[in-house]
Amino acid sequence: HRLSTMRVWVRDYVVMHEMAHLVEPNHRKAFWDIVGRYALTERARGYLMAVGLAQEEDVEDTPTQQ
């Protein structure tokens, strides 16, 4: 569900990432060479990293039940 709310270019990157795993199962150089063919790879990775960090902060700020 979270992915469906993101920009199209982020979703395109995720699809590219997953499709690259069909050719290269590991995150080796050959894998990143394939993923890098998508023009917005760097932008999408940065966006996803920022969203991930923001969500981690949200979790840390959430009170826990004791």
C-alpha positions in Angstrom: 0.0 0.0 0.0 2.8 2.5 0.8 4.3 2.1 -2.6 1.0 2.9 -4.3 1.0 6.4 -2.7 4.5 7.2 -4.1 5.3 9.1 -7.2 5.3 7.2 -10.5 9.0 7.6 -11.0 9.6 5.9 -7.6 7.3 3.0 -8.5 9.1 2.7 -11.8 12.4 2.4 -10.0 11.1 -0.3 -7.7 9.8 -2.3 -10.7 13.2 -1.9 -12.4 14.9 -3.0 -9.2 12.8 -6.1 -8.9 13.1 -6.9 -12.6 16.8 -6.7 -12.4 16.7 -9.4 -9.8 15.4 -11.7 -12.6 18.8 -11.4 -14.3 21.0 -10.8 -11.3 19.8 -12.2 -8.0 22.4 -10.3 -5.8 23.2 -6.7 -5.5 26.5 -7.0 -7.3 27.9 -4.5 -9.9 26.1 -6.2 -12.8 22.8 -5.8 -10.9 23.4 -2.0 -10.3 24.5 -1.6 -14.0 21.0 -2.9 -15.0 19.2 -0.8 -12.4 21.3 2.2 -13.4 19.7 2.2 -16.9 16.7 3.8 -15.4 17.4 7.6 -15.7 15.9 8.4 -12.3 17.6 5.7 -10.3 19.7 8.1 -8.1 16.7 10.4 -7.4 14.4 7.4 -6.6 17.0 5.8 -4.3 17.5 9.1 -2.4 13.7 9.5 -2.1 13.3 6.0 -0.7 16.2 6.5 1.7 14.7 9.7 3.0 11.2 8.1 3.4 12.8 5.2 5.2 14.6 7.5 7.6 11.5 9.6 8.2 9.5 6.5 9.0 12.2 5.3 11.4 12.0 8.6 13.2 8.2 8.3 13.4 8.6 4.9 15.0 11.1 6.1 17.5 8.9 9.0 18.5 5.9 6.7 18.9 5.2 5.9 22.6 5.4 2.2 23.4 3.0 0.3 25.7 4.5 -1.1 28.8 
